[in-house]
Amino acid sequence: MASSAEPKPDHLQRTAAAPRDKSLSTVVLRKVDEINDQIRLFRLEIPKDGPPVRFLPGQWLDVFVPGIKAAGGFTITSSPADARPTAATTDESVRPGYLELAVQKSPENPPAAWLWQPVASILDAELRVRIGGSFVWPPPGINVRLLRRVVFISGGVGINPLVSMLGSLARAGAAQQNPFEVQFLYSIKDPGAGAEVRDASRMLFLERLATVFAEQKVRGRLRLFLTGGEGAEGGGVVSSGGGAGDVAFQGRRITVDDVAEAVGAASERRFAVVYVCGVPAMNDEFVKKLTDRDGGLGMEPHRVLCEKWW
């Protein structure tokens, strides 16, 4: 008997109502880094002789790969400044700008499966991309100069749009220019089950996040939560490279109490904005807690932004 289940909508169908650019840009796949056995990091070079690619932190790409008609949808993890050409430090040449994507292994998603082919077979391939999405920094309709607190809450690959936002804030002395503090709550599956000290290099963007806070490029606090790992109960330490030092973690999921603590006192909530990006159940729970006036935190709905990818 044939299944009565309807096929899942693809990226273009799910985002049909979302804002997106009209034109496509050509980029070249120049670099692939394997973070772990489930996530790869891709650098898409913007040709120096081509038109500029402009976007807001948090936006995604429609990605058309060779030989596949359907577009993949992948969030940009680099900052807008990275898309601009820059002068090299050792000579007079100009380095092209780039876009960065973090893509999870997904054999049932044709564009993602194409990107998970052997690296040698896809390097230097030309892709066609288009900017889209409305989950962005700065928050629409909010005067950033009046903000006192920005809260980022991410689960798993929900980190992708938020790391672009944080990277944008961290550039050009953002800690001095912005009057607000940043509270960043990051939940991820424990990749180092049983180890006394975990390796940050296997956790998507953890070293990047830790460096931003350790170097005080923004004011605030990073909190890490590891789930699903043996021996993580109660917490421990993740060993971070560079000058970021070790990162403490708690061996559990983010709770609504953690969210309430990050947002702060009731008198401060009208000067705060919260970004939530994770699995559907997490998003729904936290958005309800943040905006509910009867038993919740009672924040104005336009101050709680949520990205949905389902």
C-alpha positions in Angstrom: 0.0 0.0 0.0 1.4 3.4 -0.9 2.1 5.8 2.0 -0.4 8.6 2.5 2.2 10.8 4.0 2.9 14.0 2.0 6.5 14.8 1.1 8.2 17.4 3.2 8.3 20.8 1.7 11.8 21.8 0.4 13.7 25.0 1.4 12.1 27.2 -1.3 8.6 26.0 -0.4 9.2 26.6 3.3 10.5 30.1 2.8 8.3 31.2 -0.1 6.9 34.1 1.9 10.3 35.2 3.3 12.1 38.2 1.8 14.9 37.4 -0.6 17.0 39.1 -3.3 15.8 38.9 -6.9 19.2 38.2 -8.4 21.7 35.3 -8.0 25.4 35.7 -7.5 28.2 33.3 -8.5 30.6 32.1 -5.8 33.5 29.6 -5.9 33.9 26.9 -3.2 37.5 27.4 -2.1 37.8 25.7 1.3 36.2 22.9 3.3 36.9 22.2 6.9 35.5 19.2 8.7 34.5 20.2 12.3 33.4 16.7 13.2 31.7 13.7 11.4 28.4 15.6 11.2 29.4 19.2 10.3 31.5 20.8 7.6 32.5 24.4 7.2 32.5 25.9 3.7 34.2 29.1 2.4 32.6 30.5 -0.7 34.8 33.0 -2.4 33.2 36.1 -4.1 34.9 36.8 -7.4 36.8 40.1 -7.3 35.5 41.1 -10.7 31.9 40.2 -9.8 29.2 42.3 -8.1 29.4 42.7 -4.3 27.3 40.5 -2.1 25.6 42.3 0.7 23.6 40.8 3.6 22.6 41.3 7.2 23.9 39.1 10.0 21.5 36.2 10.4 20.4 35.9 6.8 20.6 32.7 4.8 21.5 31.6 1.2 19.5 29.9 -1.5 22.3 27.6 -2.7 22.2 26.1 -6.2 24.9 23.4 -6.6 25.9 21.8 -10.0 23.5 19.2 -11.4 20.7 19.7 -8.8 17.6 21.8 -9.6 16.4 22.3 -6.1 18.1 24.9 -3.9 19.5 24.2 -0.5 18.9 26.7 2.3 22.0 27.4 4.5 22.6 30.2 7.0 25.6 32.5 6.5 27.9 32.2 9.5 30.5 34.9 8.5 29.9 38.6 9.1 29.0 41.1 6.3 32.5 42.6 6.6 34.0 39.3 5.5 32.2 39.6 2.2 34.2 42.7 1.2 37.6 42.4 -0.5 40.5 43.3 1.8 44.1 44.3 1.2 46.6 41.6 2.0 49.1 42.4 4.7 52.3 41.2 2.9 51.8 42.7 -0.6 49.6 45.0 -2.6 47.2 42.3 -3.7 43.6 42.2 -2.7 42.0 39.2 -1.1 38.5 38.5 -2.3 35.6 38.5 0.1 33.8 35.3 1.1 30.7 33.8 2.6 30.9 31.0 5.2 28.4 28.2 5.7 28.2 25.4 8.3 26.3 22.5 6.8 25.2 19.4 8.7 25.4 16.0 7.1 22.0 15.2 5.6 21.9 12.4 2.9 18.2 13.0 2.3 18.8 16.7 1.3 20.3 16.7 -2.2 22.2 20.0 -2.0 23.6 19.1 1.4 24.5 15.6 0.1 26.3 17.3 -2.8 28.4 19.4 -0.3 29.3 16.2 1.6 31.0 14.5 -1.4 34.7 13.9 -1.2 36.3 17.4 -0.8 38.6 17.0 -3.8 35.6 16.5 -6.1 33.9 19.7 -5.1 36.7 22.2 -4.5 36.7 25.1 -6.9 33.2 24.4 -8.1 31.0 27.4 -9.0 27.8 27.7 -7.0 24.9 30.2 -7.5 23.5 31.8 -4.4 20.8 34.3 -3.3 20.4 36.2 0.0 17.2 35.8 2.0 15.6 35.8 5.4 14.3 38.3 8.0 15.9 36.9 11.2 18.5 39.6 11.4 20.7 42.0 13.3 20.0 44.8 14.0 16.5 43.9 15.3 13.8 45.4 13.1 11.9 48.3 14.7 14.2 48.6 17.7 16.6 51.5 18.4 19.9 49.7 19.2 21.2 52.8 21.0 18.6 52.2 23.7 19.4 48.5 24.3 20.9 47.5 27.6 21.0 43.7 27.0 21.1 41.4 24.0 20.4 37.7 24.6 21.3 34.9 22.1 19.8 31.4 22.8 20.9 28.6 20.5 20.6 24.9 20.2 22.8 22.8 17.9 23.2 24.2 14.4 20.8 27.0 15.5 24.2 28.7 16.4 24.7 29.5 12.7 22.8 32.8 12.4 23.7 33.9 15.9 27.5 33.5 15.3 27.2 35.8 12.3 25.4 38.4 14.5 28.0 38.1 17.3 30.9 38.3 14.9 29.4 41.5 13.4 29.1 43.0 16.9 32.6 42.0 17.8 34.2 43.8 14.9 35.5 47.4 15.0 35.5 47.8 18.7 31.8 47.0 19.2 32.3 46.7 23.0 33.1 50.4 23.1 30.5 51.5 20.6 27.5 49.5 21.9 26.1 50.3 25.3 24.6 46.9 25.9 25.9 43.6 27.3 25.5 40.3 25.5 24.3 37.1 27.2 25.0 34.0 25.0 23.4 30.6 25.9 24.7 27.8 23.7 23.4 24.2 23.9 25.1 21.4 21.9 25.3 17.6 22.0 28.4 16.5 23.9 31.0 15.2 21.4 33.4 14.2 24.1 31.4 11.7 26.2 33.5 10.3 29.0 36.4 12.7 28.7 37.3 14.8 31.7 38.3 17.7 29.4 36.4 18.2 26.1 38.0 19.6 22.9 36.4 22.9 21.7 37.6 22.4 18.1 35.0 19.6 17.7 32.2 21.9 18.8 30.8 24.2 16.1 32.1 27.8 16.6 32.8 27.3 20.3 36.4 28.6 20.0 35.2 31.6 18.0 32.6 32.4 20.6 35.0 32.0 23.5 37.6 34.2 21.9 35.1 37.0 21.4 34.2 37.0 25.1 37.8 36.4 26.4 39.1 39.3 24.4 36.2 41.5 25.5 35.2 42.3 22.0 31.7 42.4 23.5 30.7 42.8 27.1 28.8 40.0 28.7 28.9 36.2 29.3 29.0 33.0 27.4 27.3 29.9 29.0 27.8 26.5 27.5 25.4 23.5 28.0 26.3 20.0 26.8 23.6 17.4 26.4 23.5 13.6 25.9 27.0 12.8 27.0 28.1 10.3 29.6 29.9 11.9 32.5 28.7 15.4 31.7 26.3 15.6 34.6 27.2 18.5 36.9 29.5 20.1 34.4 33.1 20.3 33.5 35.6 22.1 31.2 36.1 22.4 27.5 39.7 23.1 26.4 39.6 26.0 24.0 42.5 26.9 21.7 44.2 30.3 21.2 44.0 32.9 24.0 40.4 32.1 25.0 41.3 29.7 27.8 39.0 26.9 29.0 35.3 27.1 28.8 33.2 25.8 31.7 30.0 23.9 30.8 26.9 22.5 32.5 25.9 19.0 31.6 22.2 19.6 30.9 19.8 21.5 28.7 19.0 25.2 28.9 16.0 25.8 31.1 13.5 28.6 31.3 15.2 29.7 34.5 18.4 30.1 32.6 16.6 32.2 30.1 15.0 34.4 32.8 18.4 35.0 34.4 19.9 36.0 31.0 17.1 38.5 30.3 17.4 40.1 33.7 15.1 42.0 36.0 11.6 43.0 35.0 12.6 46.7 34.9 15.3 45.9 32.3 13.2 43.9 29.8 11.9 46.8 27.8 15.5 47.6 27.1 16.4 44.0 25.9 16.1 41.9 22.8 16.2 38.1 22.6 17.1 35.9 19.6 16.1 32.2 19.8 17.3 29.6 17.3 17.1 25.9 18.0 14.8 22.8 17.6 11.1 23.5 17.4 10.2 22.4 20.9 12.9 24.6 22.4 11.9 27.6 20.3 8.3 27.3 21.3 8.9 26.8 25.0 11.3 29.8 25.3 9.3 32.2 23.1 6.2 31.4 25.2 8.1 31.9 28.4 9.5 35.2 27.2 6.3 36.8 25.9 3.6 35.3 28.1 2.2 38.0 30.4 0.5 35.4 32.6 3.2 33.5 34.3 6.0 34.3 31.8 8.4 37.2 31.5 5.9 39.4 29.7 8.3 40.8 27.1 6.9 42.7 24.1 6.7 40.1 21.2 8.7 42.3 18.8 11.6 42.0 21.2 11.7 38.2 21.0 12.9 37.0 17.6 12.8 33.4 16.5 14.1 31.5 13.5 12.2 28.5 12.3 13.6 26.0 9.8 10.9 23.4 9.6 
